[in-house]
Amino acid sequence: MRRIRYHQNGGPEVLRLEETDVPRPGAGELLLRTEAVGVTLPVVRKVRAGGLPLPASLGGEVAGEVVATGPGVTGFAVGDRVTGLCFADGYADHSLLNAAMASPVPDGASATDAVALVRCGLVARGAYAAARPAAGESVLVTAAASGAGHLAVQLAKELGAGRVVAAVGPAAAEAKADFLRELGADHVVTYDDLTGKEADRWGGAVDIVLDAVGGELLSPAVAALAPGGRLVAYSSGGGTIEAYDLLVGAKSAVGFQMALLARDRPELMEQWRQELWELFAAGRLRPRVHAELPLEAAAQAHEIIEARVNLGKVVLRPA
C-alpha cells in the first residue's frame, strides 16, 4: 500500500510517498480501506515541530470500509463504513483504527462527509458546551473558516446563540467573509478588530469566545468579552492569559480537550455524534470541503492549511 511519512522535520516539502505492506489488525483494531482523510492543523504543526521518533507517519481523521477485524472486536464487521481518529499511518491506502475510536457512517453520507463532520463537529460542539451558554448569548468564533470553526459558527446559531461573530485572519479574508456570512454568521471581523473600540462595529462585546488560535490572539480575544464572559480555549497554539485581564471584568477562561471528554463521558460523545448526523441529514449543519486531493498531494494539502486560506475542511482521497 501507499503511505505518507517524513524522515526529517520541516514544511510540507518533507512529506514522502512510500510503499509498504498492508498492516494486519491487532486486538481491538479495524483495518480500513481508507477513502478519506481529514487534514488537521495539529498534525501539520507536528511535522514542523518534531517530538516524534523519525521517520514518522501521520495520524488523521479517517473514513472508509472495514476490510478486516482484529481479535476481540465487537460491534463492527467487514463491509461496515466507519470513521474515527487514528494516530499513525492515517495518510495511507489502508489504516488501522482502534474500534473504540470508530463510529458508523450512516447511509447517504460519504466518507468525505464523515471526516468533514464528525471529529471537527464534536470539537465545535464540545467547545460550545464548555462555555455553558445561555439562550440568546453572543458568541465569537476564531479561526472561523477552519474545519472546526465553520461548524462552530453553524452550531452556535443552531443551538440558540443570539449573535455570532466570525473572526478570521488576513489571508483570503474577503473570501472567508462571504463564506461565513453564507453559513449564518451575523458579522465577520479580522483579528485586528478584536479590541474594545472596534467592537462597536460588530454589535459590542460578546458573552462567549471559542478560540482555536491561541498565542498572541488570546489577549485581544479576552478583551472582546463582555463582563462575565467566558473564553473556551481549544487550540494547540499555546499562549498565556493575564490573570488581571480576567479579574477586572469578572471573566473566565476554560480549556477544552476532546481526549478527556472521550475518556470520561463516552455517552455524551455518542449523544453529540448522533445530534451532528441528525442535523446533517436535515440540512441544518453543512460541513464544507475546501479541497479534495489525492494522497500523493499531501504536501499541497499541508500548504493550504499552513497558508490559512482554507474555507472548511481539507481532505485527502487515497482511493
C-alpha positions as CSV (number, residue, x, y, z in Angstrom):
1,M,0.0,0.0,0.0
2,R,1.0,3.7,-0.3
3,R,1.5,5.9,2.8
4,I,2.9,9.3,3.6
5,R,5.8,9.6,6.1
6,Y,8.5,12.2,6.9
7,H,12.2,11.5,7.7
8,Q,13.0,15.0,8.9
9,N,11.1,17.8,10.4
10,G,10.1,20.8,8.3
11,G,7.5,22.1,6.0
12,P,5.2,20.3,3.5
13,E,8.2,19.5,1.3
14,V,9.5,16.8,3.8
15,L,6.4,14.5,3.2
16,R,7.2,11.4,1.2
17,L,5.0,8.9,-0.6
18,E,6.3,5.4,0.2
19,E,5.3,1.8,-0.5
20,T,4.8,-0.7,2.4
21,D,2.8,-3.8,3.3
22,V,-0.8,-3.6,4.3
23,P,-0.9,-4.0,8.1
24,R,-2.8,-6.6,10.0
25,P,-5.2,-5.5,12.6
26,G,-4.3,-6.3,16.2
27,A,-6.5,-6.8,19.2
28,G,-9.4,-4.4,19.2
29,E,-8.4,-2.9,15.8
30,L,-10.2,-2.4,12.5
31,L,-8.4,-2.4,9.2
32,L,-9.9,0.2,6.8
33,R,-9.6,0.6,3.1
34,T,-9.2,4.4,3.6
35,E,-11.5,6.5,1.4
36,A,-11.0,9.9,3.0
37,V,-8.5,11.6,5.4
38,G,-9.1,14.9,7.2
39,V,-6.0,17.1,7.3
40,T,-5.7,18.9,10.7
41,L,-3.6,21.8,11.9
42,P,-2.2,19.9,14.9
43,V,-0.9,17.2,12.6
44,V,0.6,19.8,10.2
45,R,2.3,21.5,13.2
46,K,3.8,18.2,14.4
47,V,5.7,17.8,11.1
48,R,7.4,21.1,11.7
49,A,7.8,21.0,15.5
50,G,9.2,17.5,15.9
51,G,8.9,15.5,19.1
52,L,8.3,12.1,17.4
53,P,11.0,9.5,16.6
54,L,11.9,9.7,12.9
55,P,10.8,8.5,10.4
56,A,7.3,9.3,11.4
57,S,3.9,8.7,9.9
58,L,0.9,11.0,10.2
59,G,-2.3,10.4,12.1
60,G,-5.6,11.7,11.0
61,E,-9.4,11.6,10.8
62,V,-10.1,8.7,8.5
63,A,-13.2,7.2,7.0
64,G,-13.6,4.1,4.9
65,E,-14.7,0.5,4.7
66,V,-13.7,-2.2,7.2
67,V,-11.8,-5.0,5.3
68,A,-10.6,-6.9,8.4
69,T,-11.1,-7.0,12.1
70,G,-8.7,-7.9,14.9
71,P,-9.3,-10.3,17.8
72,G,-11.9,-9.1,20.4
73,V,-13.6,-6.6,18.1
74,T,-17.4,-6.5,18.6
75,G,-20.0,-4.2,17.0
76,F,-18.2,-3.9,13.7
77,A,-17.9,-6.3,10.7
78,V,-16.2,-6.5,7.4
79,G,-18.1,-4.2,4.9
80,D,-19.1,-1.6,7.5
81,R,-18.4,2.0,6.7
82,V,-16.8,3.8,9.7
83,T,-15.0,6.9,10.7
84,G,-12.6,7.7,13.5
85,L,-9.3,9.1,14.6
86,C,-6.1,7.1,14.0
87,F,-2.7,8.1,15.4
88,A,-0.3,6.6,12.8
89,D,-0.4,5.8,9.1
90,G,-3.6,7.7,8.7
91,Y,-2.3,9.1,5.4
92,A,-2.5,5.8,3.6
93,D,-4.5,3.5,1.4
94,H,-5.2,1.3,4.5
95,S,-5.4,2.5,8.1
96,L,-5.6,0.8,11.4
97,L,-8.3,2.2,13.7
98,N,-9.0,1.3,17.3
99,A,-12.6,0.0,17.4
100,A,-13.2,2.1,20.5
101,M,-12.4,5.3,18.4
102,A,-14.7,4.2,15.5
103,S,-18.3,5.1,14.7
104,P,-20.6,4.2,11.8
105,V,-21.1,6.3,8.8
106,P,-24.8,6.4,8.1
107,D,-26.4,5.6,4.7
108,G,-26.5,8.6,2.4
109,A,-23.3,10.1,3.8
110,S,-19.9,9.9,2.0
111,A,-16.5,9.3,3.5
112,T,-15.7,12.9,2.8
113,D,-18.9,14.0,4.7
114,A,-17.7,11.9,7.6
115,V,-14.2,13.3,8.0
116,A,-15.5,16.8,7.5
117,L,-18.3,16.5,10.0
118,V,-17.6,14.1,12.9
119,R,-14.3,15.0,14.6
120,C,-14.5,18.7,13.8
121,G,-18.2,18.8,14.7
122,L,-17.5,17.1,18.1
123,V,-14.8,19.6,18.8
124,A,-17.0,22.5,18.0
125,R,-20.0,21.0,19.9
126,G,-17.8,20.3,22.9
127,A,-16.2,23.7,23.0
128,Y,-19.5,25.4,22.8
129,A,-20.9,23.3,25.7
130,A,-17.8,24.0,27.8
131,A,-18.8,27.7,27.7
132,R,-22.1,26.8,29.4
133,P,-24.1,29.0,27.0
134,A,-27.5,30.5,27.8
135,A,-30.1,31.1,25.1
136,G,-29.6,34.4,23.3
137,E,-26.0,34.9,24.3
138,S,-23.5,36.3,21.8
139,V,-20.6,34.2,20.5
140,L,-17.3,35.0,18.8
141,V,-15.5,32.1,16.9
142,T,-11.9,32.5,16.0
143,A,-10.4,30.6,13.0
144,A,-14.0,30.6,11.9
145,A,-13.3,29.4,8.4
146,S,-11.4,26.3,9.5
147,G,-12.7,22.8,9.6
148,A,-14.0,23.1,13.2
149,G,-14.6,26.8,13.1
150,H,-17.1,26.9,10.3
151,L,-19.1,24.1,12.1
152,A,-18.9,26.1,15.4
153,V,-20.5,29.1,13.7
154,Q,-23.3,27.0,12.5
155,L,-23.8,25.1,15.7
156,A,-23.9,28.2,17.8
157,K,-26.7,29.6,15.7
158,E,-28.5,26.2,15.7
159,L,-28.2,25.9,19.5
160,G,-29.6,29.3,20.4
161,A,-26.9,32.0,20.2
162,G,-28.3,35.4,19.7
163,R,-25.4,36.8,17.7
164,V,-22.5,35.0,16.1
165,V,-19.3,36.9,15.2
166,A,-16.8,35.1,13.0
167,A,-13.2,36.1,13.3
168,V,-10.6,35.3,10.6
169,G,-7.0,36.0,9.8
170,P,-5.9,38.3,7.0
171,A,-5.3,35.6,4.4
172,A,-8.2,35.3,2.0
173,A,-10.2,37.5,4.4
174,E,-12.8,38.6,1.8
175,A,-13.5,35.1,0.6
176,K,-13.8,33.9,4.2
177,A,-16.2,36.7,5.0
178,D,-18.5,35.7,2.1
179,F,-18.2,32.0,3.1
180,L,-19.1,32.6,6.7
181,R,-22.0,35.0,6.1
182,E,-23.5,32.4,3.8
183,L,-23.2,29.9,6.7
184,G,-25.1,32.3,9.1
185,A,-22.5,34.5,10.8
186,D,-24.0,37.8,11.7
187,H,-20.7,39.6,11.5
188,V,-17.2,38.8,10.2
189,V,-14.2,40.5,11.5
190,T,-10.4,40.1,11.3
191,Y,-8.2,39.6,14.3
192,D,-7.1,43.3,14.2
193,D,-10.7,44.2,15.1
194,L,-10.7,42.4,18.4
195,T,-10.4,45.4,20.7
196,G,-13.0,47.3,22.6
197,K,-13.3,50.3,20.3
198,E,-13.7,48.3,17.1
199,A,-16.2,46.0,18.8
200,D,-18.8,48.8,18.3
201,R,-18.8,47.9,14.6
202,W,-20.0,44.3,15.2
203,G,-22.5,44.9,17.9
204,G,-20.4,45.2,21.0
205,A,-18.5,42.8,23.3
206,V,-19.6,39.1,23.3
207,D,-20.5,36.7,26.0
208,I,-18.5,33.7,24.7
209,V,-15.3,33.3,22.7
210,L,-14.5,30.0,21.2
211,D,-10.8,30.2,20.5
212,A,-9.0,27.8,18.2
213,V,-5.9,30.1,17.6
214,G,-4.2,30.8,20.9
215,G,-0.9,32.5,21.0
216,E,-0.9,36.3,20.6
217,L,-4.6,36.3,19.9
218,L,-5.6,35.3,23.5
219,S,-5.3,38.8,24.9
220,P,-7.5,40.5,22.3
221,A,-9.9,37.6,22.5
222,V,-10.3,38.2,26.2
223,A,-10.7,41.9,25.6
224,A,-13.6,41.1,23.2
225,L,-15.5,39.5,26.1
226,A,-18.3,41.4,28.0
227,P,-18.2,41.4,31.8
228,G,-18.8,37.9,33.0
229,G,-17.9,36.5,29.6
230,R,-16.2,33.1,29.1
231,L,-13.4,32.1,26.8
232,V,-13.0,28.5,25.8
233,A,-9.5,27.6,24.5
234,Y,-9.3,24.5,22.3
235,S,-6.2,25.4,20.3
236,S,-2.9,23.6,20.1
237,G,-1.3,27.1,19.6
238,G,-0.4,27.8,23.2
239,G,-0.3,31.3,24.7
240,T,-0.9,32.9,28.0
241,I,-3.7,35.0,29.6
242,E,-3.0,37.7,32.2
243,A,-5.0,37.0,35.4
244,Y,-5.7,40.7,35.7
245,D,-7.5,40.7,32.4
246,L,-9.9,38.2,33.7
247,L,-10.2,39.8,37.1
248,V,-11.2,43.3,36.0
249,G,-14.2,42.1,34.0
250,A,-15.1,39.0,36.1
251,K,-14.3,37.0,33.0
252,S,-13.2,33.4,32.9
253,A,-11.3,31.0,30.7
254,V,-11.5,27.3,30.4
255,G,-9.7,24.7,28.3
256,F,-11.4,22.1,26.3
257,Q,-9.8,18.8,25.2
258,M,-11.6,16.1,23.3
259,A,-9.4,13.2,24.6
260,L,-10.6,13.8,28.2
261,L,-14.2,14.0,27.3
262,A,-14.0,10.9,25.2
263,R,-12.4,9.0,28.1
264,D,-14.7,10.3,30.9
265,R,-18.0,10.9,29.1
266,P,-18.3,8.5,26.1
267,E,-22.1,8.5,26.4
268,L,-22.1,12.3,25.9
269,M,-19.8,12.0,22.9
270,E,-22.2,9.4,21.3
271,Q,-25.2,11.7,22.0
272,W,-23.4,14.6,20.3
273,R,-22.4,12.4,17.4
274,Q,-26.0,11.4,16.8
275,E,-27.0,15.0,17.0
276,L,-24.5,16.0,14.4
277,W,-25.7,13.4,11.9
278,E,-29.3,14.3,12.5
279,L,-28.5,18.0,11.8
280,F,-26.6,17.0,8.7
281,A,-29.4,14.8,7.4
282,A,-31.9,17.7,8.0
283,G,-29.7,20.1,6.0
284,R,-29.2,22.3,9.1
285,L,-25.5,21.6,9.5
286,R,-23.4,21.9,6.4
287,P,-19.8,20.7,6.5
288,R,-17.9,22.3,3.7
289,V,-14.8,21.0,2.0
290,H,-12.2,23.4,0.6
291,A,-10.3,20.8,-1.4
292,E,-10.3,17.1,-2.0
293,L,-6.8,16.0,-3.1
294,P,-5.2,12.6,-3.9
295,L,-2.9,11.0,-1.4
296,E,0.2,11.9,-3.3
297,A,-0.7,15.6,-3.0
298,A,-0.4,15.6,0.8
299,A,2.2,18.3,0.6
300,Q,-0.2,20.6,-1.2
301,A,-2.9,19.9,1.5
302,H,-0.4,20.9,4.2
303,E,0.5,24.1,2.2
304,I,-3.2,25.1,2.2
305,I,-3.5,24.6,5.9
306,E,-0.3,26.5,6.7
307,A,-1.3,29.4,4.4
308,R,-4.6,29.7,6.4
309,V,-6.7,30.1,3.2
310,N,-9.0,27.1,3.5
311,L,-12.7,27.6,3.6
312,G,-13.8,24.5,5.6
313,K,-12.1,21.1,5.5
314,V,-9.1,19.9,3.5
315,V,-9.4,16.2,2.6
316,L,-7.1,13.6,1.1
317,R,-8.7,10.9,-1.0
318,P,-6.4,7.8,-1.1
319,A,-8.9,5.7,-3.1
